[in-house]
Amino acid sequence: GYWLSTRGIFYGDPFASLILSALLILLSVRLVWNNAIELSDIAPREAVIKVREEISKVGGSLFSYESLKVRKIGEKIYVRATLKIPDYISFEEAHRFANKIEDGIRRKFKDADIYFHIEPAGIKGMTTKEFIEKLLAKFKDVKGIHDISISHHCGKIYIVLHVQVEPSTPISEAHNLADKIEETIRRNVSNVENIFVHMEPSNIELNRGYVLDEKDVEELTRAAAEKYGGKIRIKRVITYVADGKRYINIECSLSEETSVEEAHEMATEIEEAIKSRASETIVSVHVEPKDRETHSPIA
């Protein structure tokens, strides 16, 4: 202000005083704000964003979270949230997800205090399996549903289910029903990568699942199919590991005139051939009409 006055600017001193006052007010407001944040334990917005990013990075579209609370007391960050983990994921694996999120948060906030409450999440108030059963109960040609298997890999869901129909149902009709079942599930269940519908006659006694271990699967499958000559053709063999188990899905094709009962007998024989040579693996054989392109094989 003095320098401006010596240059003939008579209002220089008051003008400089106003600038200084404005700076003091700004610094005071920032001090009050920072103290208020400290006293109220509110974490910086950037910290909340980073926590959300870590949860989303691990969960992706597979699971969600709610009731997220992020607080800062002194230099320490406190994180609390509820993780809504799908009910088909095991308790141990759900905790692995939580631990992975915690590790990611601690890489950004070293002394973070983190607690996650894990809750199983179904669909519309039902477990995922119950929801699928309810969807399929609307099909009049479905006589029974059992052994629904749901697994996941890289954020995608793989579903295998057994559907019973009348023994005399032509394989072409059963195939069309399998297509409709797949479409219905995909419309109502998110993140589905693959669906295998195992069709079988309703007059058989149920044999509830078995666990096998993969060993030269494709060779065993083709060897079992050779018994039927050119009547059955192996289209592809899909294997993957999820939840510590190996799943083997075998796709075959038969003539359209073959009944579901006959197709099931062939599929069962192929399954038994693999079963006799392996353990700790879940195997499903699926049959569809020859020369028909589809995403939903049946057996």
FENBEL-V642377 format. One record per backbone hydrogen bond with DSSP energy under -1.0 kcal/mol. CO is the residue of the C=O (numbers start at 1). NH is the residue of the N-H. E is the energy in kcal/mol with one decimal. If there is no record, write none. Layout:
CO | NH | E
CO | NH | E
//
This chain:
1 | 5 | -2.1
2 | 6 | -2.1
4 | 9 | -2.3
5 | 8 | -1.7
8 | 10 | -1.0
9 | 12 | -1.5
11 | 15 | -2.0
12 | 16 | -2.6
13 | 17 | -2.0
14 | 18 | -2.0
15 | 19 | -1.9
16 | 20 | -2.3
17 | 21 | -2.4
18 | 22 | -2.3
19 | 23 | -2.1
20 | 24 | -2.3
21 | 25 | -2.4
22 | 26 | -2.4
23 | 27 | -2.5
24 | 28 | -2.2
25 | 29 | -2.6
26 | 30 | -2.3
27 | 31 | -2.1
28 | 32 | -2.6
29 | 33 | -2.8
30 | 34 | -2.6
31 | 35 | -2.2
32 | 36 | -2.4
33 | 37 | -2.5
34 | 38 | -2.3
35 | 39 | -2.6
36 | 40 | -2.2
37 | 42 | -1.2
41 | 72 | -1.7
44 | 48 | -1.6
45 | 49 | -2.3
46 | 50 | -2.1
47 | 51 | -2.1
48 | 52 | -2.4
49 | 53 | -2.3
50 | 54 | -2.0
51 | 55 | -2.1
52 | 56 | -2.6
53 | 57 | -2.3
54 | 58 | -1.6
55 | 59 | -3.0
56 | 60 | -2.6
59 | 62 | -2.2
64 | 84 | -2.6
66 | 82 | -2.7
69 | 80 | -2.6
70 | 43 | -1.1
71 | 78 | -3.4
73 | 76 | -1.9
76 | 73 | -2.4
77 | 113 | -3.0
78 | 71 | -2.7
79 | 115 | -2.2
80 | 69 | -3.2
81 | 117 | -2.6
82 | 66 | -2.2
83 | 85 | -1.1
83 | 119 | -2.8
84 | 64 | -1.2
85 | 121 | -2.8
86 | 89 | -1.8
90 | 94 | -2.4
91 | 95 | -1.8
92 | 96 | -1.5
93 | 97 | -2.1
94 | 98 | -2.1
95 | 99 | -2.6
96 | 100 | -2.1
97 | 101 | -2.1
98 | 102 | -2.5
99 | 103 | -2.4
100 | 104 | -1.8
101 | 105 | -2.3
102 | 106 | -2.6
103 | 107 | -1.3
105 | 109 | -2.6
109 | 112 | -1.9
113 | 79 | -2.9
115 | 81 | -1.4
117 | 83 | -2.7
119 | 85 | -1.8
121 | 87 | -1.9
123 | 126 | -1.6
126 | 123 | -2.5
127 | 131 | -2.5
128 | 132 | -2.1
129 | 133 | -2.4
130 | 134 | -2.2
131 | 135 | -2.0
132 | 136 | -2.3
133 | 137 | -1.5
135 | 138 | -1.0
136 | 139 | -1.7
139 | 142 | -1.2
144 | 164 | -3.0
146 | 162 | -2.0
149 | 160 | -2.6
151 | 158 | -3.1
153 | 156 | -1.6
156 | 153 | -2.4
157 | 193 | -3.0
157 | 194 | -1.5
158 | 151 | -2.5
159 | 196 | -2.7
160 | 149 | -3.6
161 | 198 | -3.2
162 | 146 | -2.2
163 | 200 | -2.3
164 | 143 | -3.2
164 | 144 | -1.0
165 | 202 | -2.0
166 | 169 | -1.9
167 | 261 | -1.3
169 | 260 | -1.9
170 | 174 | -2.3
171 | 175 | -2.3
172 | 176 | -1.9
173 | 177 | -2.2
174 | 178 | -2.2
175 | 179 | -2.1
176 | 180 | -2.0
177 | 181 | -2.4
178 | 182 | -2.5
179 | 183 | -2.5
180 | 184 | -2.3
181 | 185 | -2.3
182 | 186 | -2.6
183 | 187 | -1.9
184 | 188 | -1.2
185 | 189 | -2.2
191 | 157 | -3.2
194 | 159 | -2.6
196 | 161 | -2.2
198 | 163 | -2.7
200 | 165 | -2.1
207 | 209 | -1.6
211 | 280 | -1.6
216 | 220 | -2.2
217 | 221 | -2.6
218 | 222 | -2.4
219 | 223 | -2.0
220 | 224 | -2.1
221 | 225 | -2.0
222 | 226 | -1.4
225 | 228 | -1.7
226 | 229 | -1.8
228 | 231 | -2.2
233 | 253 | -2.0
236 | 251 | -2.9
238 | 249 | -3.2
240 | 247 | -3.3
242 | 245 | -2.0
245 | 242 | -2.5
246 | 282 | -2.5
247 | 240 | -1.8
248 | 284 | -2.5
249 | 238 | -3.1
250 | 286 | -3.4
251 | 235 | -2.7
251 | 236 | -1.3
252 | 288 | -1.6
253 | 233 | -2.0
254 | 290 | -2.4
255 | 258 | -1.5
258 | 171 | -1.9
259 | 263 | -2.5
260 | 264 | -2.5
261 | 265 | -1.7
262 | 266 | -1.9
263 | 267 | -2.6
264 | 268 | -2.8
265 | 269 | -1.8
266 | 270 | -2.0
267 | 271 | -2.4
268 | 272 | -2.6
269 | 273 | -1.8
270 | 274 | -1.7
271 | 275 | -2.7
272 | 276 | -1.9
274 | 277 | -1.5
281 | 212 | -1.3
282 | 248 | -2.9
284 | 250 | -2.7
286 | 252 | -3.2
288 | 254 | -2.3
297 | 197 | -1.1
298 | 287 | -9.9
//
